[in-house]
Amino acid sequence: MRKPLIVGSVVVIVALIALGIAQWRSGDGGLPELDPPIALPTDSSPEPPAEPEWCPAVQFVSIPGTWESGREDDPFNPQANPYSFMLSISQPLQQAYDIGHVRVWTTPYTAQFRNIQTEQGRQEMTYDESRTEGTARTNGELEFVNQTCPSTKFIIAGFSQGAVIAGDIANQIGTRQHAVPPEKLLGAVMIADGRRENGVGVNPGGEVPGIGAEIALQPVQGVVNAVTPGATMRGPRPGGFGEVSDRAFEICAPNDSVCDAPQDIGTLISRAGDLMLANGTHAMYASNPNVIAGTTASQWTVDWARGVIDAQ
């Protein structure tokens, strides 16, 4: 009975993860009258180039979860999934600010998670491939805006698979392994992060005892490979969130197995039934009142982002 329970637990948790850059002029010899002295600049360093008019004060990057985005989706008006959780955050911000002030950009990527247990799942991109694509497209936008608009600052937010991507990028920024320096990141919000650890980053909600599924399942990678090939459980992020730890927010609902998985494999097995019953928890962040007291995860994120933006 133990092996089927392990596989069953892994199937449940793994499926849930499924989620731009004076000249001197001289005379021509002889003894002409002398020109007036040329005033030389006291600072020889070149002035920075003027920024394009479209450069915003803040760029808000939204990263949807599994099955909530598409590679060809419009990053300014995403329509791949009208029920995408991240729309409950990005749309209120778009309505509150002019795009010239706050540029809300949603990562368009093939947000999939291959599951060989179903016919449709077998046709999808693997978790590793999807995560790599989402990370590359997000980084491409961040690097482009950072280079083109030196004064722009950034906020990153993501849900589920998008939270893993957001957390990985926040880790790179905080440990100075990214084009965007830590001082330009106003904050990052990870909702249902599969690499969440207690004590790493800031938890604005209630305490949850578990850990992210990518950490919990790392010791049984072989079983994961058999159930969902191409889904690497990478464990904790080395260095945590580094210099941005004070503004890297980890939001997790109790019993959401994506971010609140049991810390040991024995408990993972014994909670197999509970994990199945908790499947719906992962889809309720826009309305669940038990994540952050007095509000919801999406409303908290909108309110926090507006406070940070308005303080600039």
C-alpha positions in Angstrom: 0.0 0.0 0.0 2.9 2.4 0.7 4.2 2.7 -2.9 0.8 3.5 -4.4 0.3 6.2 -1.7 3.7 7.7 -2.5 2.9 7.8 -6.2 -0.6 9.1 -5.5 0.7 11.9 -3.3 3.3 12.9 -5.9 0.8 12.9 -8.7 -1.5 15.2 -6.7 1.3 17.7 -5.7 3.1 17.7 -9.0 -0.2 18.2 -10.9 -0.9 21.3 -8.7 2.4 23.0 -9.5 0.9 22.9 -12.9 0.6 25.9 -12.6 16.3 46.3 -23.6 23.6 54.2 -25.2 32.9 69.1 -27.8 34.4 68.2 -30.5 37.2 70.8 -30.6 37.3 73.1 -33.6 40.6 74.6 -34.5 41.8 77.2 -37.0 43.7 76.3 -40.2 47.2 77.6 -39.5 48.9 81.0 -40.0 48.4 83.8 -37.6 44.7 84.6 -37.6 43.0 86.6 -34.9 42.4 84.4 -31.9 38.9 83.2 -31.2 37.4 83.7 -27.8 38.4 81.0 -25.3 36.3 77.9 -25.5 34.6 77.0 -22.3 35.3 73.4 -21.4 33.0 71.3 -19.3 34.2 70.7 -15.8 33.0 67.1 -15.9 34.3 65.1 -18.8 31.9 62.2 -18.3 29.2 62.0 -20.9 25.6 62.9 -20.0 23.2 59.9 -20.0 21.0 59.7 -23.1 17.5 61.0 -22.8 14.9 58.3 -22.1 12.1 57.5 -24.5 8.8 59.3 -23.7 7.1 56.0 -23.0 9.4 55.0 -20.1 7.3 54.6 -16.9 8.2 55.4 -13.4 7.3 51.8 -12.4 7.1 48.6 -14.5 4.8 46.0 -12.9 5.5 42.5 -14.3 2.7 40.0 -13.8 3.5 36.3 -14.4 0.5 34.0 -14.6 0.4 30.4 -13.5 0.0 27.1 -15.4 -2.7 27.2 -18.1 -3.3 30.9 -17.5 -1.1 32.4 -20.3 0.0 31.7 -23.9 3.1 32.4 -26.0 1.2 34.7 -28.4 -0.8 36.5 -25.7 -0.9 40.3 -25.6 1.2 41.4 -22.6 -0.8 44.6 -22.2 -4.2 43.0 -22.7 -3.9 39.2 -21.9 -6.7 37.1 -23.1 -5.3 33.5 -23.1 -7.4 32.7 -20.0 -10.1 35.2 -19.0 -10.2 33.5 -15.6 -6.4 33.9 -14.9 -5.9 34.7 -11.2 -3.3 37.4 -12.0 -5.9 39.4 -13.9 -7.4 40.2 -10.4 -4.2 42.0 -9.7 -3.0 43.4 -13.1 -6.4 44.8 -14.2 -7.0 47.0 -11.1 -3.5 48.4 -11.4 -4.1 49.2 -15.1 -7.3 51.0 -14.2 -5.6 53.0 -11.4 -2.6 54.3 -13.3 -1.8 55.7 -16.8 0.5 53.4 -18.7 3.0 56.3 -18.9 3.3 56.2 -15.1 2.9 52.5 -14.4 3.4 50.0 -17.2 1.6 46.8 -16.4 3.1 43.9 -18.5 2.0 40.3 -18.4 4.5 37.6 -19.4 3.2 35.7 -22.5 4.5 32.2 -22.3 3.4 28.6 -22.9 2.2 28.0 -19.3 1.9 24.2 -19.3 2.8 21.1 -17.3 3.0 17.8 -19.1 1.2 15.0 -17.3 1.6 11.6 -18.9 -1.5 10.4 -16.9 -3.9 12.0 -19.4 -4.0 12.2 -23.2 -4.2 16.0 -23.2 -1.4 16.2 -20.7 0.9 14.1 -22.8 0.6 16.7 -25.6 1.7 19.6 -23.4 5.1 21.2 -22.8 7.0 19.9 -19.8 7.2 21.9 -16.6 10.9 22.5 -17.1 10.4 23.7 -20.7 7.5 26.0 -19.7 9.3 27.4 -16.7 12.5 28.1 -18.8 10.4 29.9 -21.5 8.5 32.0 -19.0 11.8 32.9 -17.2 13.5 33.9 -20.5 10.6 36.0 -21.7 10.2 37.8 -18.3 14.0 38.4 -18.2 14.0 39.7 -21.7 11.4 42.4 -20.8 13.1 43.3 -17.6 16.5 43.7 -19.3 15.1 45.7 -22.2 13.3 48.2 -19.9 16.2 48.4 -17.5 18.6 49.3 -20.3 16.2 51.6 -22.2 14.7 53.3 -19.2 17.4 53.7 -16.5 15.1 55.5 -14.1 12.4 52.9 -14.1 11.9 50.7 -11.1 10.2 47.3 -11.0 7.7 45.2 -9.2 7.4 41.5 -10.0 4.4 39.3 -9.0 3.5 35.8 -10.0 1.1 32.9 -9.1 1.9 29.2 -8.9 4.3 28.4 -11.8 4.5 32.2 -12.3 5.4 32.5 -8.6 8.3 30.1 -9.0 9.5 32.2 -11.9 9.1 35.5 -10.0 10.9 34.0 -7.0 13.8 32.8 -9.1 14.2 36.2 -10.6 13.9 37.9 -7.3 16.6 35.5 -6.0 18.9 36.5 -8.9 18.3 40.2 -8.4 18.8 40.0 -4.7 22.1 38.1 -5.1 23.3 40.5 -7.8 23.2 37.9 -10.6 20.7 39.9 -12.8 20.8 42.9 -15.0 18.4 44.7 -12.7 20.2 45.8 -9.5 18.5 45.2 -6.1 17.9 48.9 -5.5 15.6 49.1 -8.6 13.3 46.3 -7.4 10.6 47.8 -5.3 9.3 44.4 -4.4 8.3 40.9 -5.5 5.1 39.0 -4.6 5.0 35.2 -4.9 1.6 33.7 -4.4 1.6 29.9 -4.0 5.4 29.5 -4.7 6.5 25.9 -5.2 10.0 26.8 -3.7 8.7 28.6 -0.6 10.6 28.3 2.6 9.5 29.5 6.1 11.8 32.3 7.2 12.9 33.2 3.7 11.3 36.5 2.5 8.3 38.1 4.3 5.0 36.3 5.0 2.2 38.9 5.2 -0.3 36.2 6.1 -0.8 33.5 8.6 1.9 31.0 9.4 1.9 27.7 7.4 4.0 24.8 8.6 4.8 23.2 5.2 7.2 24.0 2.4 7.1 24.4 -1.4 6.4 21.2 -3.3 9.7 21.6 -5.3 11.5 21.3 -1.9 9.3 18.5 -0.5 9.5 16.4 -3.6 13.2 16.8 -4.4 14.2 13.7 -2.4 11.8 11.6 -4.5 12.8 13.0 -7.9 12.8 9.5 -9.4 9.1 9.0 -8.6 8.4 12.5 -10.0 10.2 11.5 -13.2 8.0 8.5 -13.6 4.8 10.4 -13.1 5.7 13.7 -14.9 8.9 13.5 -16.9 10.6 16.9 -17.4 9.5 18.3 -14.0 12.7 18.9 -12.0 12.2 19.6 -8.3 15.0 22.0 -7.6 14.7 22.4 -3.9 15.5 25.7 -2.0 16.9 28.8 -3.8 20.6 29.2 -2.9 21.0 32.6 -1.2 17.3 33.1 -0.6 16.3 36.6 -1.7 19.5 38.2 -0.7 19.4 42.1 -0.6 15.6 42.1 -1.4 14.6 39.8 1.4 12.7 42.6 3.1 10.5 43.1 0.1 10.1 39.6 -1.2 6.6 38.5 -0.1 5.6 34.9 0.1 1.8 34.3 0.3 0.6 30.8 0.8 -2.8 29.4 1.8 -2.9 26.8 4.5 -3.1 23.3 3.0 -2.2 24.4 -0.5 0.1 21.6 -1.4 2.0 23.7 -3.9 3.5 25.9 -1.2 2.4 24.1 2.0 3.5 20.6 1.3 4.6 18.3 4.3 8.3 18.6 5.1 8.9 14.9 5.3 8.0 12.1 3.0 6.3 10.0 5.7 3.8 12.8 6.4 3.4 13.3 2.7 2.2 9.7 2.5 -0.1 9.9 5.5 -1.7 13.1 4.2 -2.4 11.8 0.7 -6.2 12.0 1.2 -5.9 15.5 2.7 -3.9 16.6 -0.3 -6.6 15.4 -2.6 -9.2 17.3 -0.7 -7.1 20.5 -0.7 -6.9 20.6 -4.5 -9.5 23.4 -4.6 -7.5 25.6 -2.2 -5.0 26.5 -4.9 -7.7 28.0 -7.0 -9.2 30.2 -4.3 -6.7 32.9 -3.7 -8.9 35.7 -5.1 -11.6 34.9 -2.6 -10.1 32.9 0.3 -10.3 34.9 3.5 -8.1 32.6 5.5 -4.8 33.5 3.8 -4.3 37.1 5.0 -6.5 38.4 7.8 -9.2 40.9 6.6 -8.4 40.7 2.9 -7.6 38.3 0.1 -4.2 37.6 -1.5 -5.1 39.5 -4.7 -6.5 42.5 -2.9 -3.5 42.6 -0.5 -1.1 42.6 -3.5 -3.0 45.4 -5.2 -3.1 47.6 -2.1 0.6 46.9 -1.3 1.6 47.7 -4.9 -0.4 51.0 -4.9 1.2 52.0 -1.7 4.7 51.4 -3.0 4.0 53.1 -6.3 2.4 56.2 -4.7 5.4 56.5 -2.4 7.8 57.0 -5.4 
